[in-house]
Amino acid sequence: MVYGYPGHTDRFLTSNGVRLATEETNPVIVKLRDIRLKAWKEEMNKSVDIRLKLSSKYAEIANYWKYFIGQTEQLKQLNIYDQKLKEEAEFTQWAADKPTYSGLMDNYKKMYATYEPYAIHRTFVEEGLLAPGFVYNTLVTYNILRGLQARKDDAKAVEDLKKDLKEVNDGYVSNYNETADKKIFAQIMATYYAGVPKDQHPQFIEDIVKKYKGATVEDSFTKFADELWSKSIVINPDKFKAFMQNPSIETLGNDPAYQYARQVSPRAYARNAFGSKVSNFEEQKEKLDKLYLQALLEKNQGRLMYPDANSTMRISYGNVQDYASKDGKQYNITTNLDGVMKKYKPGDSEFDLPSSLIDAYKKKDFGQYAVDGTVPVCFITNDDITGGNSGSPVINGNGELIGLAFDGNWEAMSGDIAFDKKYKRTICVDIRYVLWCMDKLGHADNLISELDIHKN
C-alpha cells in the first residue's frame, strides 16, 4: 500500500481536453521549457560553480519538461483520445432520452472550441512571460513591501513579512545568471510573439516591438532586455541588494522591471488580453464536469468507480511487480547498489556519487542491510500514484514500512489523465537503502537506535 496526499488527477477529462493537451498546450510547454533548459545548460557547462548554482532549478524545470513530453507520448500510444470518443458516443446514446444529460457532449465541444485559442495563449503566458525569475521576485517583493507599509504597527506581522521577503529574495539571487537569463527572456518573448495570434496581443507587447526596432522580432526583444537589465535596480542581484538596504515601494513601482512584471501579472494580463474568455471557460467547465460525473455515476450504477485525486488522503494498493515496456525491454522488480556503481560518472550532474558511498561500497560495509552481497536500492509496484505522492510510505501486508514512493516509469506519465494497468509502475526506494545511507554514510546512530528494524 502507498498512502499520502497526491495532487490532482483528471481521469474524467473529455476527448476535447485530451486533444487540447496533446496537440496544443503540451507542445508549447515543452518548447518554452526547452528554451530555458538549453540556455542554462550552456552556462552550467562553463564551470563547476555555475553548475552547482543552477543545477537545482534546472532539475526543477526539467522535471516537468520531461513529464509533458512523456504525457503526450503515452496518451497517444494508449489511444486515449479515441477511447474517450468511443466512451462519449456510448454516453450520448445512453443520454438521448434523458433531458438532463442530452446534449452534454455538444456543450463540451462548443465550449472548448471557443476556449482553445486562449488556452494556447494562456500557456505562452504561464510558461513564458511569467518564467523569468525577476518577474516573480519583483511582484512578490512589491506586494510584501506594500504589506509592510500597511501593517507597520503590527510587530509580529512585520517580522513574518520580512522573513518571507528574505526567503524569496535569497532564492532569486541564488539562481541568477545574467547571460542565460537575458537570453531566455528575449527568446521567450520572441516565441510568444510568433505563437500567439497578433489580434490577441495586449498593447504593451506591440509597443515594445514598435519602440525597440530590430532586424527581427527577437532583436527587438533583445534590445528591450538590454535596456531592462541596464536601467532596472531590481534585476541584477548587486543592485537589488543595495536597493533592499533602504527599500522604497515608490521607487520599485517606477522601476522598468516592475512595470513589465506588472503588465504580465496574471490578473492584469487576463484583464487586458483575455477579458472574460478564460474565466467563462473555467466556470462553464466546472458546471459541465459536475453534471457529467453525476451522469456517469447514474449510468455506471453498481460499477466500481474511484474519484480523482484532489490533495486529500489517498491509499493505493497493489503488488510488487516487474514489467515489459512497449518496446519489449524487460524491467526487473529490484535494483541494487552494484547498479548504482555501474552508472557512476565523476563530476556528472546526475550520476556523481559522494566519496563516502564509494568507500563503503568498496569495503562491502553493508551491515544488516545486505542482500546477496549488495544493498537493495529500488523496487517497482503497480500502485496508482501521481504528483504529490513523492516520499509517501510504502507499506507491506504486515503494516511494515518497506520503502518510499518517489517516481513513475516513462509509461506512467499519462497517469494524471489515464491510468494504464498493464504498463504503469510506481518506483520506490527500498527502505534498506534509506537506512544504509542513514547508518553507514550519515552515521545517524541516534535515529537508527530508535527504529524497530526487522530483517526478512
Beta strands, then each sheet from edge to edge (+ up, - down):
strand 1: 2-4
strand 2: 314-316
strand 3: 323-324
strand 4: 330-331
strand 5: 334-336
strand 6: 376-381
strand 7: 392-395
strand 8: 401-408
strand 9: 426-430
sheet 1: 1+ 2-
sheet 2: 3+ 4-
sheet 3: 5+ 6- 9+ 8- 7+
end
